[in-house]
């Protein structure tokens, strides 16, 4: 990669890591399910009227959009609303790479290599360490488990993404794909918000609106989702997927640093050790997948991560053999 493109990939990773800070800020103004619905509505409209629909069957847009939007981000926002620190959430979500490999083995009959298995053990060991530190430190264990479920949902979205790539009848643009996938989550998220957060959630959120909350929601929808994935897809078209994907491993360090500096979160030795183990385990699995990759890079992104907030280190984890 040229120095400018290295800088671009690093900036995208930094933006995705920093994105957990705006999520935390926006959750002060919006209940989590309503916030998820608004986030995807903003990402889809009006862009969907300006971007051509990707050449994939509609059912695959739904099969990606539900685990990605309702599962991953709905659960992520709920977990952070319950008290999961933003920095640690950025780390735990990286376990989606391990879930992706595990689901590929279970659902697609893909063979797991020794390096991948070792990476899973290391990464889940780091997750267990974070979980124990979270409980011992008085943090809500439920919030940690919900964020872990969000990572699993991202893994399912990656599997659906891979099948979507196989079902595509032509080149798929990363930016356009994210716009059209963003049409799927708003309706179920609005329905879930009405069911669990009540009919008063919208008027209450309107009364509590702040410049910080609205600006954070705009950053999540436009900069991190559309801008981030647009730039990421542009890089994917020019370089091998494995080369670009490695830069998403920078997301957790940027996420932790942003949360410590801007939100005053504390990361003790146990949590920091767990974070290092997670990144190391994910890196081990990624290296193995890169060595086995034979297909040429494609334009299709993994998801929104993160989410992706979305960091897609793992972007191509679900798409390469």
ABEGO torsion letter per residue (X at the ends): XBAAAAAAAAAAAAAAAAAAAAAAAAAAABBAAAAAAAAAAAAAOAAAAABBBBBBBAAAAAAAAAAAAAAAAAAAAAAAAAGBBAAAAAAAAAAAAAAAAAAAAAAAGBBBBAAAAAAAAAAAAAAAAAAAAAAAAGBBAAAAAAAAAAAAAAAAAAAAAAAAAAABABBBBAAAAAAAAAAAAAAAAAAAAAAAAEAAAAAAAAAABBAAAAAAAAAAAAAAAAAAAAAAAAAAAABBAAAAAAAAAAAAAAAAAAAAAAAGBBBBAAAAAAAAAAAAAAAAAAAAAAAABABBBBABBABXXBOEABBAAAAAAAABX
